[in-house]
Amino acid sequence: MNRRTFVRASARGGALLAAGSALFTVSRTGRGQGAQERVVLALIGAGGRGSQLAGNFQQVAGVEFKYVCDAFLPRAEAGAKTLARNQARAPQAVQDMRQALDDSEVRGVVLATPEQWHGLGTVWACQAGKDVYVEKNTSLRLHEGIAMIEAARKYQRVVQVGFQNRSAPYALTARDYIRSGKLGTVVLVKVYNLLEGGAWAARPDGPVPAGLDWDLWLGPAPEVPYNPGRHFGWNDWWDYCGGAFSGDASHQLDLTRMVLGDPPAPRSVICAGGRLGWSDAREIPDTMVVTYDYGDFVMTCESGTAMPYMKKFPNEVRYGNQWPHWPQSSCRVEIYGTRQLMYLGRHGCGWQAMEADGKVVAEDKGHFPDKWHQPNFIDCIRSRARPNGDIEQTHQSACLVHLGVASYRVGRKQLFFDEAARRFTNNDDANQLLRPLARGRYRLPETI
């Protein structure tokens, strides 16, 4: 069992590798070698990940950015200056994404804002006729994801989520190996996201910095005074994300769903945890264990930020041929079958299957999948095909975060989920946490 053999037998895998071959062809004209048509994009959210994504997209033949949008204008201006180095015309720096959405030359947007903007930003973009690459986690609340799917289908838009493991060829071979039955019957899956961290301290409110539209930055989130901790540390607050659980563990949860054949939602969920490692007032727990009951198997996700001895996969693993040291790999997945155990790593780390004696009986080493995922979005803009990280399945993965967060926030209670009704059957307070945030003009449209 190896990647090359499997990809030759898989039309989808072949498409992934073909897309990846276009990456890193840089052209200052924005057209690149072999480009069939130009694709003009707008970057929305010019922080660290947004800037990295924009640089990756610039290296795909035929791509250029016309706008860099950020509610903090100095950040937009800095991003536009950086992108101008690798294309013929300099992007425009603007605060409001709607300026870019109104431009008919823009074909797609790269949405890399905090999570409270993912749902509304995607719907607005689809309504404006733009294709969307939106970063993980897909949405902040479950019903936002539903609206994103509706908008993508109604306006026939390509919506790719930044769960790049869906473009990794080794994820396909892992799925094929599990389907072959060699693991036996899968009965238990353990997803890990154990990271280093530290104590948290609240910061005082202060004046809004020059060049920041704070109301626009908040968007659908509740109105609060400006706080630098919220602005630059937004992953510490439920109003803007789900902490490391949504920002990191969502990758492993999505990869796990993919290799298991994308199962439907679990029947129930329960989350235990809290601020156990650090005695402070941060809302989001530093330790949480979520248990999902699927009926014929159980999946757990252990996520935390109090484990300095656990390490993410190093670059020698992500980009090279080195295998990880699985016991202290903070982002690993363990899939327990009745015959074999599979270790699975995200972001290029590959997978290994082992028998009782610890012998590796099958494996496939990977490579960081950005090299396929961003080109796949551009290919789909041109071809109108569904992308690898299509909104429909990635929404299902995001829901695992939403369900776990809801359980924790209502008192660590077991919640029973009705997937058809898109609600919990035993807790109305938890159902409120599935509804989208909405404030003033920042509301999902009543009619998508």
Residue pairs with C-beta under 8 A, 6 or more apart in sequence:
1 173
1 176
1 177
1 362
1 363
1 364
2 173
2 364
3 169
3 170
3 173
3 364
3 365
3 366
6 13
6 169
6 172
6 173
6 176
6 364
7 13
7 14
7 16
7 17
7 169
7 172
7 173
8 14
10 172
10 176
12 172
12 388
13 169
13 172
15 376
15 379
16 167
16 168
16 169
16 172
16 372
16 376
16 388
17 169
17 372
19 167
19 372
19 375
19 376
19 379
20 167
20 371
20 372
20 375
22 32
22 34
22 60
22 61
22 375
22 378
22 379
23 56
23 59
23 60
23 371
23 372
23 374
23 375
24 59
24 371
25 32
25 33
25 34
25 59
25 60
25 61
26 32
26 58
26 59
26 86
27 33
27 35
27 61
27 62
28 86
28 87
28 88
29 87
29 88
30 38
30 62
30 63
30 64
30 87
30 88
30 89
31 38
31 61
31 62
32 60
32 61
32 62
32 63
33 61
34 61
35 61
35 62
36 62
36 382
37 62
37 382
38 62
38 63
38 64
39 62
39 63
39 64
39 107
39 108
39 378
39 381
39 382
40 64
40 65
40 66
40 105
40 106
40 107
40 108
41 54
41 57
41 63
41 64
41 65
41 66
41 106
41 107
41 108
41 109
41 110
42 65
42 66
42 67
42 68
42 69
42 97
42 100
42 101
42 103
42 106
42 108
42 109
42 110
42 130
43 50
43 51
43 53
43 54
43 65
43 67
43 68
43 69
43 79
43 83
43 91
43 109
43 110
43 112
44 50
44 69
44 70
44 97
44 100
44 109
44 110
44 111
44 112
44 113
44 117
44 121
45 69
45 70
45 111
45 112
45 113
45 114
45 117
45 135
46 54
46 68
46 69
46 70
46 75
46 76
46 78
46 79
46 112
47 70
47 75
47 112
49 112
49 135
50 79
50 110
50 112
50 113
50 135
51 79
51 82
53 110
53 112
53 133
53 135
53 162
53 374
54 65
54 68
54 79
54 83
54 110
55 82
55 83
55 86
56 370
56 374
57 63
57 65
57 110
57 133
57 374
57 378
58 64
58 65
58 83
58 86
58 87
59 86
60 374
60 375
60 378
62 378
63 378
64 87
64 88
64 89
65 80
65 83
65 87
65 91
66 89
66 91
66 92
66 100
66 103
66 105
66 106
67 91
67 92
67 93
67 94
67 99
67 100
67 103
67 106
68 76
68 77
68 79
68 80
68 83
68 91
68 92
68 93
68 94
69 76
69 94
69 95
69 96
69 97
69 99
69 100
70 76
70 79
70 93
70 95
71 95
71 96
71 212
71 213
71 214
71 216
71 217
72 95
72 209
72 211
72 212
72 213
72 217
72 231
73 93
73 94
73 95
73 211
73 212
73 213
74 210
74 211
76 93
76 94
76 95
77 93
79 91
79 93
80 90
80 91
80 92
80 93
81 90
83 90
83 91
84 90
84 91
94 100
95 213
95 216
96 213
96 216
97 109
97 121
97 124
97 125
98 124
100 106
100 109
101 109
101 124
101 125
101 128
101 130
102 128
106 130
107 130
107 131
107 381
108 130
108 131
108 132
108 133
108 158
108 377
108 381
109 121
109 125
109 130
109 131
109 132
109 133
110 133
111 117
111 118
111 121
111 122
111 125
111 132
111 133
111 134
111 135
112 135
112 162
113 121
113 135
113 219
114 234
114 235
114 240
114 241
115 137
115 139
115 140
115 240
115 241
115 242
115 246
116 140
116 218
116 219
116 220
116 221
116 239
116 240
116 241
116 437
117 219
117 220
118 134
118 135
118 137
118 138
118 139
118 140
118 144
118 148
119 139
119 140
119 141
119 144
119 145
119 147
119 148
119 220
119 436
119 444
120 144
120 219
120 220
120 436
120 442
120 443
120 444
121 132
121 134
122 132
122 134
122 148
122 151
122 152
122 159
122 391
123 147
123 148
123 151
123 444
123 445
123 448
125 131
125 132
125 157
126 132
126 148
126 151
126 152
126 154
126 155
126 157
126 159
127 151
127 155
127 445
127 448
129 155
129 157
130 157
131 157
131 158
131 159
131 160
131 377
131 380
131 381
132 152
132 157
132 158
132 159
132 160
133 160
133 161
133 162
133 374
133 377
134 148
134 159
134 160
134 161
134 162
135 161
135 162
136 161
136 162
136 163
136 246
136 247
136 250
136 251
136 254
136 394
136 398
137 241
137 242
137 246
137 247
137 250
137 398
137 401
138 145
138 148
138 161
138 163
138 250
138 391
138 394
138 395
138 397
138 398
139 145
139 148
139 395
139 398
139 402
140 240
140 241
140 242
140 436
140 437
141 402
141 433
141 434
141 435
141 436
141 437
142 398
142 399
142 402
142 403
142 422
142 434
143 422
143 434
143 435
143 436
144 436
144 444
145 391
145 395
145 398
145 399
146 395
146 422
147 436
147 444
147 448
148 159
148 391
148 395
149 391
149 392
149 395
150 448
151 157
151 159
151 448
152 158
152 159
152 391
154 448
156 384
158 377
158 380
158 381
158 384
158 385
158 386
158 387
159 387
159 390
159 391
160 373
160 376
160 377
160 380
160 387
160 388
160 389
160 390
160 391
161 389
161 390
161 391
161 394
161 395
161 398
162 373
162 389
163 250
163 251
163 254
163 255
163 389
163 394
163 397
164 347
164 368
164 369
164 370
164 372
164 373
164 374
164 389
165 171
165 251
165 254
165 255
165 258
165 346
165 347
165 369
166 254
166 255
166 258
166 369
166 373
166 388
166 389
166 393
166 394
167 369
167 372
167 373
167 376
167 388
167 389
168 255
168 348
168 366
168 367
168 369
168 372
169 364
169 366
169 372
170 348
170 350
170 351
170 364
170 365
170 366
171 255
171 258
171 259
171 366
171 369
173 351
173 364
174 259
174 342
174 344
174 351
174 364
175 258
175 259
175 260
175 261
177 183
177 342
177 351
177 353
177 362
178 186
178 259
178 260
178 261
178 335
178 337
178 342
179 261
182 337
182 339
182 340
182 353
182 361
182 362
183 335
183 337
183 338
183 339
183 340
183 341
183 342
183 353
184 337
184 338
184 339
184 340
185 337
185 338
186 260
186 297
186 335
186 336
186 337
187 297
187 298
187 336
187 337
187 338
188 297
188 298
188 299
188 300
188 336
189 256
189 260
189 297
189 298
189 299
189 300
189 333
189 334
189 335
189 336
190 299
190 300
190 302
190 333
190 334
190 336
191 249
191 252
191 253
191 256
191 299
191 300
191 301
191 302
191 333
192 252
192 301
192 302
192 303
192 310
192 329
192 330
192 331
192 332
192 333
192 334
193 244
193 245
193 248
193 249
193 252
193 301
193 302
193 303
193 304
193 330
193 331
194 302
194 303
194 304
194 307
194 310
194 330
195 244
195 248
195 304
195 305
195 307
195 310
195 312
195 330
196 305
196 306
196 307
196 308
196 310
197 244
197 277
197 278
197 286
197 304
197 305
197 306
197 307
197 308
198 278
198 305
199 278
199 279
199 280
200 236
200 278
200 280
200 281
200 282
201 280
202 229
202 281
203 227
203 228
203 229
203 233
204 227
205 225
205 226
205 227
206 226
206 227
206 228
207 226
208 214
208 226
209 226
212 226
212 231
214 226
214 231
215 223
217 231
218 224
218 439
218 442
219 439
219 442
220 436
220 437
220 438
220 439
220 442
220 443
221 239
221 240
221 437
221 439
222 239
222 437
222 439
223 439
223 440
224 230
229 236
230 236
230 237
230 239
230 240
234 240
234 241
235 241
235 243
235 244
235 247
235 284
236 243
236 282
236 283
236 284
237 283
237 284
238 283
238 284
238 405
238 409
239 437
241 247
242 284
242 401
242 402
242 405
243 284
243 285
243 305
244 284
244 303
244 304
244 305
245 284
245 288
245 290
245 301
245 303
245 401
245 404
245 405
246 398
246 401
246 405
248 303
248 331
249 301
249 303
249 401
250 397
250 398
250 400
250 401
251 331
251 346
251 347
252 301
252 331
252 332
252 333
252 346
253 301
253 397
253 400
253 401
254 394
254 397
254 398
255 333
255 344
255 346
256 299
256 333
256 335
256 344
257 263
257 393
257 396
257 397
257 400
258 393
259 335
259 344
259 351
260 335
262 393
262 396
263 294
264 396
264 419
265 396
265 399
265 403
265 417
265 419
266 292
266 293
266 294
266 299
266 400
266 403
266 417
267 293
267 294
267 295
267 416
267 417
268 292
268 293
268 414
268 415
268 416
268 417
269 290
269 291
269 292
269 293
269 403
269 404
269 406
269 407
269 414
269 415
269 417
270 290
270 291
270 407
270 412
270 413
270 414
270 415
271 288
271 289
271 290
271 291
271 404
271 405
271 407
271 408
271 412
272 288
272 289
272 412
273 285
273 286
273 287
273 288
273 289
273 304
273 408
273 412
274 285
274 286
274 287
274 288
275 282
275 285
275 286
275 287
276 285
276 286
276 287
276 306
277 286
277 287
277 304
277 305
277 306
278 286
278 306
285 304
285 408
286 304
286 305
286 306
287 303
287 304
287 306
288 302
288 303
288 304
288 404
288 408
289 300
289 301
289 302
289 303
290 300
290 301
290 302
290 303
290 400
290 403
290 404
290 407
291 298
291 299
291 300
292 298
292 299
292 300
292 301
292 400
292 403
301 400
301 404
307 330
309 328
310 328
310 329
310 330
311 328
311 329
311 330
312 329
312 330
312 331
313 324
313 329
313 331
313 345
313 346
313 347
313 348
313 349
314 322
316 322
317 323
317 324
317 345
317 348
317 349
318 347
318 348
318 349
318 367
318 368
319 348
319 367
319 368
321 365
323 349
323 350
323 352
323 365
324 332
324 345
324 349
326 332
326 343
326 352
329 345
329 349
331 345
331 346
331 347
332 343
332 344
332 345
332 349
333 343
333 344
333 345
333 346
334 341
334 342
334 343
334 344
335 341
335 342
335 344
339 355
340 353
340 354
340 355
340 361
341 353
341 354
342 351
342 352
342 353
342 354
343 351
343 352
343 354
344 351
345 351
345 366
347 368
347 369
348 366
348 367
348 368
348 369
349 366
350 363
350 364
350 365
350 366
351 363
351 364
352 360
352 362
352 363
353 360
353 361
353 362
353 363
354 360
354 361
355 361
372 388
373 388
373 389
376 387
376 388
376 389
377 387
379 385
380 386
380 387
402 433
402 434
403 415
403 417
405 433
406 415
406 424
406 430
406 433
406 434
407 413
407 414
407 415
407 430
409 430
409 433
410 427
410 429
410 430
410 433
413 427
413 430
415 424
415 426
415 427
415 430
416 424
416 425
416 426
417 423
417 424
417 425
418 424
418 425
422 434
423 431
423 434
424 430
424 431
424 434
436 443
436 444
438 444
